[in-house]
Amino acid sequence: MNRIEQHMESLDSRILDKQVLGPTYHERTRENLRMLLDAGWIKPGERVLEVGTGDGLMIALLAEHGIHGTGICKSRSDFEAGKQKGYDIHFSDMSDMPFEDQTFDLIYTRNAFDHSLMPAITLSEFRRVLKPYKIMFIEFEWFSTEDVRKHKEVRHVGHVYKIGGSYNKQRHWSAMSYDDMRWLAYRLDLKLIDSFFAHESQGFVIENTPYMGGGTGNLDEWGRYRHGLEGETAKARRSLLPNFLRSRS
C-alpha cells in the first residue's frame, strides 16, 4: 500500500456510514430523472453509473424505464442493503472505480462529489469510465447563500433555500463554490452544457469531451467568463486611455 492509499484509508473513517435521506432526496431524485429523460441524455437499454447510491432509489427508477443502473458507494450499510435488494452495486471509492474504460452512457451523482478527497482525479475517473461525449450529471450542495445570490445568471429549478451551504459542514472534504466547479471542468477540458440551483444544491451537466492538456483555449474562455464586459479587467481597460490622456495634459 502506497502513501496515497494509506491517507485515503485513514480519511475514509470519517465518511458517514449511512446517508441521511429525507423528502428532498426523493423529490430531487425523481426531478433529476425526469430532466435526464426529457433531455434525451439517457434512453432504454443504456447503462448509467450512480456514484453514491444511498438507498438505491435512482437505480430502481432507472429499471422502470428499461435502463440498467450500476452503483458505487462508500457506506458499508448502504452497500449491504443494496446487495440484498439485488442491485448491481459496488463498494468503491469514486476516484478509483472497478470498471473498464468507456463502460457507461451517463454518470449520475447527487450529494457525493463534494465528499471526494481529490476532485480533479475523481472527474478524470468519471471521464475514463464514461463513453466519449456522453453526460456527467453532478449535483451537490451549493457553497453559500452569498454564492447563489452572486450568480443571478444561473437558472433555479423549483424552490431554492435561503440559508445553508456546504462550506460550514465539516463532513464535506471538497466544499466548492459555483466558480470552483466551473474552473475545475474547464481546466480538465470538459464542456459544461448546463447548470442550475435547486433546493440546497448546485447542479452541473458536463459533456465528456476529450482532454487536450488543459489548453489555453479553455483558460482563455474562463478568463472571459470571470472578467467579462462588466468585470474588473474590462473596467480597468475602459479607464486606461482616459487616465493616460489626463496624465499627459
Residue frames as qw, qx, qy, qz and C-alpha x, y, z in Angstrom:
[[0.000, 0.889, 0.459, 0.000, 0.00, 0.00, 0.00],
 [0.429, 0.359, -0.024, 0.828, 1.45, 3.37, -1.04],
 [0.127, -0.173, -0.426, 0.879, 1.16, 6.61, 0.94],
 [0.366, -0.079, -0.241, -0.895, -1.84, 7.91, -1.03],
 [0.626, -0.256, -0.684, -0.272, -3.72, 4.69, -0.30],
 [0.433, -0.232, -0.666, 0.561, -2.76, 4.95, 3.37],
 [0.074, 0.071, 0.176, -0.979, -4.04, 8.52, 3.58],
 [0.510, -0.139, -0.434, -0.730, -7.30, 7.58, 1.84],
 [0.595, -0.259, -0.760, 0.033, -7.84, 4.62, 4.15],
 [0.274, -0.209, -0.543, 0.766, -7.29, 6.81, 7.18],
 [0.202, 0.076, 0.011, -0.976, -9.58, 9.60, 5.97],
 [0.453, -0.205, -0.706, -0.504, -12.31, 7.19, 4.87],
 [0.314, -0.303, -0.809, 0.394, -13.05, 6.56, 8.54],
 [0.077, 0.294, 0.288, -0.908, -14.72, 9.99, 8.64],
 [0.314, -0.098, -0.591, -0.737, -17.24, 9.14, 5.91],
 [0.618, -0.102, 0.339, -0.702, -20.78, 8.80, 7.21],
 [0.236, -0.056, 0.969, 0.041, -21.73, 5.14, 7.47],
 [0.209, 0.551, 0.800, 0.109, -25.28, 5.87, 6.33],
 [0.058, 0.265, 0.237, 0.933, -26.70, 8.77, 4.38],
 [0.187, 0.401, 0.562, -0.698, -29.45, 10.93, 5.85],
 [0.008, 0.242, 0.724, 0.646, -32.34, 10.55, 3.40],
 [0.187, 0.434, 0.528, -0.705, -35.42, 12.74, 3.54],
 [0.507, 0.690, 0.475, -0.201, -38.23, 14.10, 1.36],
 [0.194, 0.846, -0.287, -0.405, -35.84, 16.38, -0.55],
 [0.265, -0.364, 0.843, 0.293, -33.71, 13.38, -1.57],
 [0.450, 0.345, 0.822, 0.048, -36.68, 11.54, -3.05],
 [0.349, 0.847, 0.258, -0.306, -38.09, 14.66, -4.70],
 [0.066, 0.792, -0.450, -0.408, -34.80, 15.70, -6.28],
 [0.379, -0.172, 0.872, 0.259, -34.04, 12.16, -7.47],
 [0.462, 0.549, 0.696, 0.001, -37.35, 11.98, -9.35],
 [0.236, 0.913, 0.032, -0.330, -36.97, 15.52, -10.72],
 [0.134, -0.650, 0.628, 0.407, -33.47, 14.78, -11.97],
 [0.453, 0.087, 0.861, 0.214, -34.52, 11.55, -13.66],
 [0.428, 0.759, 0.477, -0.116, -37.29, 13.39, -15.48],
 [0.073, 0.885, -0.254, -0.382, -34.77, 16.05, -16.55],
 [0.301, -0.406, 0.788, 0.353, -32.39, 13.39, -17.90],
 [0.460, 0.344, 0.810, 0.119, -35.13, 11.57, -19.81],
 [0.330, 0.860, 0.311, -0.234, -36.72, 14.72, -21.24],
 [0.014, 0.828, -0.400, -0.393, -33.34, 15.95, -22.48],
 [0.897, 0.403, -0.160, -0.084, -32.65, 12.62, -24.18],
 [0.004, 0.740, -0.656, 0.148, -29.42, 12.13, -22.24],
 [0.254, -0.178, 0.944, -0.110, -30.37, 8.54, -21.37],
 [0.677, 0.139, -0.352, -0.632, -32.50, 6.02, -23.23],
 [0.917, -0.157, 0.269, -0.248, -33.83, 2.49, -22.64],
 [0.948, 0.249, -0.057, 0.193, -31.12, -0.13, -22.97],
 [0.348, 0.710, -0.375, 0.484, -28.31, 2.17, -21.89],
 [0.727, -0.287, -0.475, 0.404, -26.12, 1.92, -18.79],
 [0.131, -0.857, 0.075, -0.492, -25.99, 4.52, -16.04],
 [0.590, -0.031, -0.579, 0.562, -23.47, 4.72, -13.20],
 [0.369, -0.854, -0.128, -0.344, -24.72, 6.28, -9.98],
 [0.479, 0.263, -0.534, 0.646, -21.95, 7.49, -7.69],
 [0.127, -0.058, 0.562, -0.816, -23.26, 7.47, -4.11],
 [0.293, -0.259, -0.809, -0.438, -26.32, 5.24, -4.31],
 [0.425, -0.234, 0.322, -0.813, -27.99, 5.96, -0.96],
 [0.629, 0.034, 0.669, -0.396, -30.97, 3.64, -0.66],
 [0.312, 0.022, 0.848, 0.428, -30.87, 2.79, -4.37],
 [0.407, 0.639, 0.435, -0.487, -33.89, 4.86, -5.40],
 [0.315, 0.674, -0.360, -0.564, -32.34, 6.06, -8.67],
 [0.021, -0.237, 0.938, 0.253, -31.30, 2.52, -9.66],
 [0.302, 0.370, 0.849, -0.226, -34.86, 1.31, -9.04],
 [0.378, 0.724, 0.189, -0.545, -36.38, 4.20, -11.03],
 [0.155, 0.553, -0.635, -0.516, -33.99, 3.63, -13.93],
 [0.180, 0.009, 0.979, 0.098, -35.05, -0.02, -14.12],
 [0.401, 0.571, 0.589, -0.408, -38.68, 1.10, -14.56],
 [0.415, 0.787, -0.119, -0.441, -37.57, 2.83, -17.77],
 [0.941, 0.312, 0.067, 0.117, -35.56, -0.12, -19.10],
 [0.295, 0.807, -0.409, 0.308, -32.22, 1.44, -18.14],
 [0.860, -0.181, -0.384, 0.284, -29.57, -0.58, -16.31],
 [0.180, -0.897, 0.225, -0.334, -28.25, 1.22, -13.25],
 [0.790, -0.001, -0.430, 0.436, -24.95, 0.39, -11.60],
 [0.313, -0.914, 0.018, -0.258, -23.99, 1.99, -8.30],
 [0.615, 0.157, -0.515, 0.576, -20.93, 2.59, -6.16],
 [0.417, -0.834, -0.042, -0.359, -20.84, 3.79, -2.56],
 [0.355, 0.403, -0.655, 0.532, -18.53, 4.07, 0.43],
 [0.563, -0.342, 0.379, -0.650, -21.22, 3.43, 3.03],
 [0.059, 0.148, -0.987, 0.016, -20.94, -0.18, 4.12],
 [0.358, 0.312, 0.731, -0.489, -24.55, -0.28, 5.36],
 [0.545, 0.574, -0.035, -0.611, -25.91, 1.18, 2.07],
 [0.299, 0.438, -0.790, -0.307, -23.78, -1.29, 0.12],
 [0.092, 0.018, 0.980, -0.177, -25.07, -4.30, 2.06],
 [0.447, 0.454, 0.507, -0.580, -28.68, -3.09, 1.80],
 [0.482, 0.579, -0.312, -0.579, -28.31, -2.59, -1.95],
 [0.173, 0.283, -0.928, -0.168, -26.89, -6.07, -2.45],
 [0.256, 0.202, 0.873, -0.363, -29.81, -7.55, -0.52],
 [0.505, 0.579, 0.243, -0.592, -32.21, -5.75, -2.88],
 [0.774, 0.294, 0.504, 0.247, -30.40, -7.29, -5.85],
 [0.263, 0.946, -0.075, -0.174, -28.88, -4.07, -7.15],
 [0.801, 0.342, -0.067, 0.487, -25.72, -4.01, -9.25],
 [0.235, -0.948, 0.114, -0.184, -23.71, -2.15, -6.62],
 [0.771, 0.231, -0.344, 0.484, -20.01, -1.97, -5.77],
 [0.524, -0.811, -0.060, 0.252, -18.17, -0.87, -2.63],
 [0.678, 0.281, 0.155, 0.661, -15.67, 1.54, -4.17],
 [0.201, -0.620, -0.060, 0.756, -14.09, 4.97, -3.99],
 [0.514, 0.800, 0.268, -0.158, -15.24, 7.33, -6.74],
 [0.091, 0.862, -0.428, -0.256, -11.63, 8.16, -7.62],
 [0.023, 0.395, -0.904, -0.160, -10.68, 4.54, -8.37],
 [0.771, 0.120, 0.239, -0.578, -13.61, 2.54, -9.77],
 [0.489, -0.183, 0.842, 0.135, -13.62, -1.13, -10.81],
 [0.672, 0.608, 0.362, -0.219, -14.90, -0.61, -14.36],
 [0.635, 0.156, 0.443, 0.613, -13.43, -0.82, -17.84],
 [0.061, -0.281, 0.169, 0.943, -12.87, 2.30, -19.91],
 [0.363, 0.084, -0.371, -0.851, -15.92, 3.77, -21.68],
 [0.021, -0.196, -0.973, 0.119, -18.41, 1.50, -19.92],
 [0.093, 0.592, 0.666, -0.444, -21.31, 3.87, -19.20],
 [0.208, 0.595, 0.507, 0.588, -23.68, 6.07, -21.18],
 [0.193, -0.788, -0.030, -0.583, -24.22, 8.52, -18.30],
 [0.443, -0.074, -0.655, 0.608, -22.84, 9.21, -14.82],
 [0.373, -0.727, -0.252, -0.517, -25.26, 10.48, -12.19],
 [0.519, -0.150, -0.596, 0.594, -24.23, 11.67, -8.75],
 [0.272, -0.763, -0.164, -0.563, -26.02, 13.73, -6.14],
 [0.504, -0.771, 0.246, -0.301, -24.54, 14.89, -2.83],
 [0.948, -0.180, 0.112, 0.237, -21.46, 12.72, -3.24],
 [0.652, 0.576, -0.059, 0.489, -18.93, 14.60, -5.38],
 [0.073, -0.831, 0.260, -0.486, -18.15, 17.11, -2.61],
 [0.817, -0.508, 0.265, -0.060, -17.01, 14.18, -0.46],
 [0.861, 0.398, -0.122, 0.292, -14.20, 13.40, -2.89],
 [0.624, -0.624, 0.106, 0.458, -10.73, 13.69, -1.44],
 [0.337, -0.300, 0.497, 0.741, -9.31, 14.50, -4.89],
 [0.520, 0.630, 0.342, -0.464, -11.93, 16.22, -7.12],
 [0.340, 0.674, -0.472, -0.455, -9.69, 16.58, -10.20],
 [0.020, -0.240, 0.964, 0.114, -8.75, 12.90, -10.09],
 [0.422, 0.335, 0.761, -0.362, -12.39, 11.97, -9.48],
 [0.526, 0.679, 0.042, -0.510, -13.53, 13.89, -12.57],
 [0.225, 0.553, -0.735, -0.322, -10.74, 12.24, -14.56],
 [0.207, -0.012, 0.973, -0.097, -12.01, 8.85, -13.37],
 [0.525, 0.537, 0.451, -0.482, -15.54, 9.82, -14.43],
 [0.423, 0.679, -0.363, -0.478, -14.14, 10.65, -17.86],
 [0.009, -0.371, 0.915, 0.158, -12.38, 7.29, -18.08],
 [0.259, 0.179, 0.938, -0.141, -15.42, 5.08, -17.40],
 [0.443, 0.650, 0.350, -0.509, -17.85, 7.27, -19.39],
 [0.640, 0.407, 0.503, 0.414, -18.22, 6.97, -23.14],
 [0.277, -0.074, 0.166, 0.944, -16.93, 9.94, -25.18],
 [0.178, -0.194, -0.261, -0.929, -19.31, 12.91, -25.49],
 [0.471, -0.526, -0.697, -0.126, -21.74, 11.39, -23.00],
 [0.242, -0.745, 0.000, -0.621, -23.05, 13.24, -19.93],
 [0.396, -0.121, -0.695, 0.587, -21.94, 13.59, -16.32],
 [0.357, -0.718, -0.280, -0.528, -24.79, 14.88, -14.16],
 [0.507, -0.037, -0.568, 0.648, -23.18, 16.18, -10.96],
 [0.335, -0.741, -0.175, -0.554, -25.18, 17.77, -8.16],
 [0.581, -0.229, -0.570, 0.534, -24.02, 18.68, -4.67],
 [0.245, -0.827, -0.407, 0.301, -24.67, 21.29, -2.01],
 [0.336, 0.803, 0.019, 0.491, -24.04, 24.85, -3.04],
 [0.523, 0.177, -0.435, 0.711, -21.30, 26.71, -1.20],
 [0.111, -0.336, -0.478, 0.804, -23.24, 29.55, 0.42],
 [0.238, 0.795, 0.535, -0.157, -26.29, 31.76, 0.05],
 [0.038, -0.799, 0.200, 0.566, -23.94, 34.57, -0.97],
 [0.244, -0.222, 0.779, 0.534, -22.62, 32.42, -3.81],
 [0.274, 0.527, 0.795, 0.125, -26.15, 31.74, -5.05],
 [0.107, 0.896, 0.271, -0.336, -27.05, 35.44, -4.98],
 [0.218, -0.607, 0.441, 0.624, -23.82, 36.29, -6.79],
 [0.119, -0.059, 0.826, 0.548, -24.75, 34.14, -9.79],
 [0.485, 0.417, 0.346, -0.686, -28.09, 35.58, -10.85],
 [0.449, 0.428, -0.542, -0.567, -27.49, 34.22, -14.36],
 [0.100, 0.083, -0.992, -0.003, -27.89, 30.63, -13.18],
 [0.572, -0.287, -0.413, -0.648, -31.42, 29.25, -13.51],
 [0.357, -0.215, 0.714, -0.562, -33.34, 27.97, -10.50],
 [0.464, -0.120, -0.815, -0.325, -35.12, 24.61, -10.55],
 [0.558, -0.583, -0.589, -0.053, -38.04, 24.77, -8.17],
 [0.426, -0.898, -0.025, -0.105, -37.51, 26.18, -4.69],
 [0.605, 0.380, -0.411, 0.567, -34.03, 27.33, -3.67],
 [0.587, -0.618, -0.422, 0.309, -33.33, 27.60, 0.05],
 [0.043, 0.939, -0.044, 0.339, -32.45, 30.96, 1.57],
 [0.383, -0.754, 0.515, -0.140, -29.97, 29.56, 4.10],
 [0.963, -0.058, 0.253, 0.065, -27.41, 26.77, 4.09],
 [0.441, 0.790, -0.426, 0.000, -24.37, 25.78, 2.11],
 [0.957, -0.007, -0.240, 0.166, -21.60, 23.22, 2.23],
 [0.362, 0.640, -0.404, 0.544, -18.74, 25.49, 3.36],
 [0.314, -0.529, 0.500, -0.609, -19.69, 25.17, 7.04],
 [0.949, -0.143, 0.031, -0.280, -20.40, 21.43, 7.09],
 [0.330, -0.666, 0.666, 0.063, -17.44, 19.51, 8.44],
 [0.789, 0.035, 0.613, 0.034, -18.22, 16.29, 6.58],
 [0.664, 0.743, 0.079, 0.015, -17.51, 17.88, 3.18],
 [0.713, -0.278, 0.260, 0.589, -13.92, 17.38, 2.08],
 [0.320, 0.074, 0.434, 0.839, -14.30, 19.45, -1.07],
 [0.147, 0.790, 0.478, -0.355, -16.84, 22.18, -0.50],
 [0.374, 0.044, 0.424, 0.823, -16.76, 24.13, -3.75],
 [0.261, 0.559, 0.167, -0.769, -18.34, 27.32, -4.97],
 [0.710, 0.619, 0.299, -0.153, -20.07, 27.55, -8.32],
 [0.340, 0.860, -0.367, -0.097, -16.97, 29.16, -9.86],
 [0.375, -0.515, 0.771, 0.013, -14.70, 26.50, -8.34],
 [0.713, 0.180, 0.677, -0.034, -16.62, 23.74, -10.11],
 [0.593, 0.796, 0.072, -0.103, -16.74, 25.62, -13.39],
 [0.041, 0.824, -0.559, -0.088, -12.98, 26.18, -13.17],
 [0.542, -0.286, 0.790, 0.013, -12.33, 22.51, -12.49],
 [0.740, 0.459, 0.489, -0.044, -14.39, 21.44, -15.51],
 [0.434, 0.888, -0.134, -0.071, -12.69, 23.98, -17.78],
 [0.193, -0.736, 0.645, 0.066, -9.25, 23.04, -16.52],
 [0.559, -0.098, 0.821, 0.057, -9.92, 19.41, -17.46],
 [0.153, 0.181, -0.621, -0.747, -11.24, 20.39, -20.92],
 [0.094, 0.421, 0.900, -0.067, -14.73, 19.18, -20.04],
 [0.089, -0.302, -0.358, -0.879, -17.65, 21.03, -21.61],
 [0.117, 0.335, 0.670, -0.652, -20.21, 22.49, -19.23],
 [0.045, -0.300, -0.668, -0.680, -23.51, 22.48, -21.11],
 [0.435, -0.658, -0.352, -0.504, -25.96, 23.37, -18.32],
 [0.297, 0.003, -0.673, 0.677, -26.07, 24.35, -14.65],
 [0.432, -0.616, -0.366, -0.548, -28.70, 25.21, -12.06],
 [0.078, -0.213, 0.684, -0.693, -29.52, 25.79, -8.40],
 [0.642, -0.330, -0.519, -0.457, -32.22, 23.64, -6.75],
 [0.762, -0.590, -0.266, 0.015, -33.16, 23.45, -3.06],
 [0.427, -0.830, 0.315, 0.169, -29.72, 23.48, -1.38],
 [0.784, -0.021, 0.486, 0.386, -27.87, 22.06, -4.38],
 [0.250, 0.723, -0.345, -0.543, -25.94, 23.24, -7.41],
 [0.851, 0.199, 0.485, 0.043, -26.10, 21.06, -10.50],
 [0.049, 0.662, -0.534, -0.524, -23.69, 20.74, -13.42],
 [0.881, 0.353, 0.309, -0.062, -24.36, 18.92, -16.69],
 [0.158, -0.722, 0.560, 0.375, -20.97, 18.17, -18.22],
 [0.874, 0.452, -0.098, -0.148, -20.16, 16.63, -21.59],
 [0.790, -0.381, 0.386, 0.287, -17.28, 14.14, -21.68],
 [0.541, 0.825, -0.161, -0.010, -15.13, 15.95, -24.23],
 [0.878, 0.155, -0.218, 0.396, -11.54, 14.80, -24.91],
 [0.501, -0.783, 0.061, 0.363, -8.76, 16.01, -22.63],
 [0.620, 0.707, -0.008, 0.340, -6.40, 18.26, -24.59],
 [0.625, 0.081, -0.319, 0.708, -3.92, 19.00, -21.83],
 [0.250, -0.773, -0.387, 0.437, -5.88, 21.75, -20.10],
 [0.507, 0.302, 0.286, 0.755, -5.04, 24.03, -23.02],
 [0.113, -0.200, -0.135, 0.964, -5.08, 27.80, -23.18],
 [0.233, -0.327, -0.568, -0.718, -8.32, 27.80, -25.15],
 [0.511, -0.599, -0.614, -0.049, -10.30, 26.81, -22.11],
 [0.450, -0.408, -0.318, 0.728, -8.24, 29.06, -19.87],
 [0.043, 0.067, 0.220, 0.972, -8.94, 32.00, -22.16],
 [0.384, -0.480, -0.599, -0.514, -12.65, 31.17, -22.10],
 [0.540, -0.556, -0.544, 0.321, -12.56, 31.03, -18.32],
 [0.316, -0.207, -0.104, 0.920, -10.84, 34.40, -18.25],
 [0.158, -0.265, -0.395, -0.865, -13.58, 35.89, -20.41],
 [0.508, -0.555, -0.632, -0.187, -16.21, 34.43, -18.10],
 [0.541, -0.507, -0.417, 0.526, -14.58, 35.72, -14.92],
 [0.187, -0.517, 0.010, 0.835, -13.65, 39.15, -16.33],
 [0.366, 0.558, 0.661, 0.344, -16.28, 39.83, -18.97],
 [0.167, 0.626, 0.247, 0.721, -17.63, 43.13, -20.21],
 [0.420, -0.809, -0.085, -0.401, -18.70, 44.06, -16.68],
 [0.864, -0.297, -0.227, 0.337, -15.66, 42.57, -14.91],
 [0.398, -0.827, 0.087, 0.387, -12.86, 44.42, -13.18],
 [0.565, -0.122, 0.489, 0.653, -10.45, 43.77, -16.06],
 [0.280, 0.617, 0.539, 0.500, -12.80, 45.38, -18.56],
 [0.194, -0.952, -0.230, 0.055, -13.41, 48.36, -16.28],
 [0.513, -0.612, 0.261, 0.542, -9.68, 48.91, -15.95],
 [0.491, 0.156, 0.566, 0.643, -9.23, 48.66, -19.71],
 [0.135, 0.807, 0.483, 0.313, -12.02, 51.17, -20.41],
 [0.280, -0.949, -0.064, 0.133, -10.49, 53.68, -18.00],
 [0.743, -0.217, 0.222, 0.592, -6.90, 53.21, -19.23],
 [0.422, 0.461, 0.320, 0.712, -6.99, 55.59, -22.21],
 [0.164, -0.898, -0.204, -0.352, -8.80, 58.49, -20.43],
 [0.659, -0.712, 0.046, 0.236, -6.41, 58.23, -17.49],
 [0.703, 0.002, 0.267, 0.659, -3.43, 58.19, -19.86],
 [0.251, 0.675, 0.299, 0.626, -4.68, 61.30, -21.69],
 [0.371, -0.908, -0.129, -0.146, -5.29, 63.15, -18.44],
 [0.740, -0.508, 0.130, 0.421, -1.76, 62.33, -17.27],
 [0.588, 0.189, 0.321, 0.718, -0.37, 63.82, -20.49],
 [0.077, 0.824, 0.331, 0.455, -2.34, 67.08, -20.31]]
